[in-house]
Amino acid sequence: MKPLYYCIPLLLLSGCKNGRESVTVERKSITESVYASGVIKAQGQYQSFALVSGILKEIKVNEGDSVSIGDTLFVIDSRSSSLSADNAALAYELSEKNANANSDRLQELETAKNLALEKLKNDSLMMVRQQKLWQQNIGSKVEVEQRELAFATSKSNYKSAVNRLDQAKLQLESEKNMALNNLKISKKNVGDFVVTSELNGRVYDIMKDPGDLVSPQIPLAIVGSADAFVMELQVDEYDITSLRIGQKVLVSMDSYKGQAFEAVLSKINPIMNASSRTFMVEATFTKQPEVLYPNLTVEANIVLETHTNALIIPCSYLIRDSLVLISDKDTTEVTTSLRNYEYVEITNGISEGQKIYKP
């Protein structure tokens, strides 16, 4: 842990006869905190990537420009994709025309069905007439059977005509839907060649030039909020269990030398970076500096607890975390509480105004 950015008044130092340093124990304020360092990030800051590979055709923005959600940032050459989309549009137009009830193919099948129905009706009348004549002993059994066979054939032909029409309607409707899906996919593919902004904010960096080859693995730009910023801080694994959302954070920056800013802990990432043995946490300014830029460096102390009117001594006067020298040779046991880089709070064992000696 490291000290906060405001100073704690020094205890009264004195010497003794043998030259050993001593202090008089006094009551002061002491704050325990966790040190962290990191950088400023624009809120929502992200790297913009292309969805497809190709040649960068146009850059529609400049560094520092304000953008809104959906604004075009980059255009990638999409001539082949545009041709595919045009072909898909023509295919859909044709399939929609074929699926229309007035199309030549459906009209032809509809006519065939109507003719089959008329023949069925006619054969039905002829069969009934022949059966009545046979009941009157007119004609022959063979003629009756011929009429019945003709009726059965017409009935079968009519059902086939109806099925052919229904199947053709289903097929053409399916072809139309498939063509529509292909058209949507082609249009989407064309859209993939346009890179747009994902938020309302500012373009902070453009990493490519027109004519460069780009791919989904190569970042094109950095975009983030124009006026809202957060701090990304690295905290040692030793200290992470002491942190809670909402804790006060005191911040200093090289860009604002001599000034301290207040923030609150707003996020704790729940996984440790295995290589650095640190956790990434975020803090949000309670009163943001007037001018900020991404990647400015910051140092911070995350306040764990503050005790006012505490009995404190320098850490260097503490022996094995539990003893202090009250004379040249004598020690007394003490109980400690809060501690920071320089001072430790004593809750029992010595009293205010007592002199102690540096070991």
Buried (B, 14 or more C-beta within 10 A) or exposed (E): BBBBBEEBEEBEEEEEEEEEBBBBBBBBBBBBBBBBBBBBBBBBBBEBBBBBEBEBBEBBBEEEBEBEEEBBBBBBBBEEBBEBBEEBBEBBEEBBEBBBEEBEBBEEBBEBBEEBBEBBEEBBEBBEEBBEBBEEEEBEEEBBEBBBEBBEEBBEBBEEBBEBBEEBBEEBBEBBEEBBEBBEEBBEBBEBBBBBBBBBBBBBBBEBEEEEEBEEEBBBBBBBBBEBBBBBBBBBEEBBEBBEEEBBBBBBBEBBEEEBBEBBBBBBEEEBEEEEEBBBBBBBBEEEBEEBEBEBEBBBBBBBEBBEEBBBBBBEBBBEEEBBBBEEEEBBEBEBBBBBEBBBBBEEBBEEEBBBBBB
